[in-house]
Amino acid sequence: MRNSIRRRLTTAFVGLAIGPLLLVGIVLAWQSFNAQSQQALALQREVAQRVATQVTAFFTGLENELRAVSQVQGLQGLDRDRQQAILSELLSYEDVFEELTLLDSEGKEQIRVSRLRLTFTELGNRAEEDEFVIPKTSGEVYYSSVRFREGTGEPLMTISLPLQDVRTGLVDAVLVSEVRIKRVWDLIAGIQVSQGQSVYIVDAEGIVVAHRNPSVVLGGAHFDVPDQDGTQRGLTNASVLLAVDTVRLGEQAFNVVAEQTTSEALAPATNSIIVILITVAVAAVAAVGLGLLVVRQIVHPIQAMAATVQAISSGDLSQQVQVTSQDEVGALATAFNDMTVRLRGLIAGLEGRTHALETSTKVSRRLSTILDQEQLVTEVVQQVQTAFNYYHVHIYLIDETTQDLVMAGGTGTAGQMMLAGGHKIPTGRGLTGRAAATNSPVLVPDVSQEEGWLPNPLLPETKSEVAVPIAMGERVLGVLDVQHNVTGGLGEADTSLLQSIAGQVAIALQNIRLFAEAQRRAEHQTRVNLITQRIQSTTTVEDALQVAVRELGRAVEAGETSVRLA
């Protein structure tokens, strides 16, 4: 009988200790691996997008230089000596241009300057070439495919810019430039990459045209870009985590590829799995050892305990052993109950942390794609409220003029009513105002005990509240405020999670504002260029002044605009 009890209790302890821990460990390890794999892939996408943006900006800058030469100086209307001087000057200070050619409205070469040749004895006719036909007929900038110079293997492109007559709006000339795109190599070489990471550019034919290692391009490397991001075979046929972004220049398309070997990209995920499995193994060994020690001390069969152990080993962790004595059996029952409680708490804690990690990752990934402030605020409050079942979530943003906290988004009917009423809070008042004034989170587990708390009649069930500043360094942009209808329902764990989300919101708001500022500057520059063009199209001083007054008045929306001449 004694051996039978030992065997039964040993089986129950081992099953209880190892089974749930192993299951939780495997699930947690799998979820952690997936989450970190997605983060690693998101990092590659970010690198590819950043390089694509820089490459686009580089070619846009070239277009702007050519456009400035043609429009500001009125290139096609000058005499040939002046035209040649202007093009030669551009060639001298911008080494990216290899050759510049001005074609007339029929495709005949008027002026050609080159870095390699000082003079040209003959000027040709390019009326049948795409570099003339496309900008002449469509009025759009033409980009050729990449070609490689014989002998050196250096990549070159042709960029053709249509030049329009300011009076008729018709294309009456084309400025053709031969561009050395080695500068793109330098751009990629200057990007800081991680161990095992590489960035390169592939054209539509699969030819590598830019790489931090010039020998890859000069060696004629070829790569078939996959249809989707993820784990693929990379440029060297090694297993890599790969992401692709596309750069479109006229009718040409180039793929920016960012890749990192899977061993380096997934190293953090692998380390997390190892740590989790070691922790589970140690916990399981400790639990089994404790069980065996207690079993060895049992000398009498315990029917009631056996029934309880059977229930727990079946997965019902809510069961508790009834402690009826203070001897060895009572000590065993107490230890067993404590272990069950700890295991239940461990599982609950792991689930909570996993849920928080998934939510934070989901919110971060979603915020990175939003460029509208109203949509951003709405998305954040809905995601946070839904994920954690809070009573109410809302966001306030700082009014730069009054420094008041103006409500920008909230959940439920109460949120809609406060938005409609223009709800706002002065900085320093209430929990939200205090968080904004101090640039630090304010947690109140029981609002009934807080003197500075401001009750809201639209939220009568509020029992606890936490306000977290949305800040970029020392600059507070707003406050993320969460309320719960349970006393003590909000704690330090909620505060830490909300601080992480608030940091992501601050970055997203900063990006939105920078994007809006860039748009405003672009619109301003476009308007200035348009006014300049219209002034240049006039033939008399009086007409120029009339155009300037009219266009400036429209631009600033003035009621009356005039020019006074002394």
Beta strands, then each sheet from edge to edge (+ up, - down):
strand 1: 97-104
strand 2: 109-114
strand 3: 142-143
strand 4: 147-148
strand 5: 155-164
strand 6: 171-180
strand 7: 197-202
strand 8: 208-211
strand 9: 230-233
strand 10: 239-249
strand 11: 252-261
strand 12: 392-398
strand 13: 405-410
strand 14: 424-425
strand 15: 442-444
strand 16: 464-472
strand 17: 475-484
sheet 1: 2+ 1- 6+ 5- 3+
sheet 2: 2+ 1- 6+ 5- 4+
sheet 3: 8+ 7- 11+ 10- 9+
sheet 4: 14+ 13- 12+ 17- 16+ 15-
end
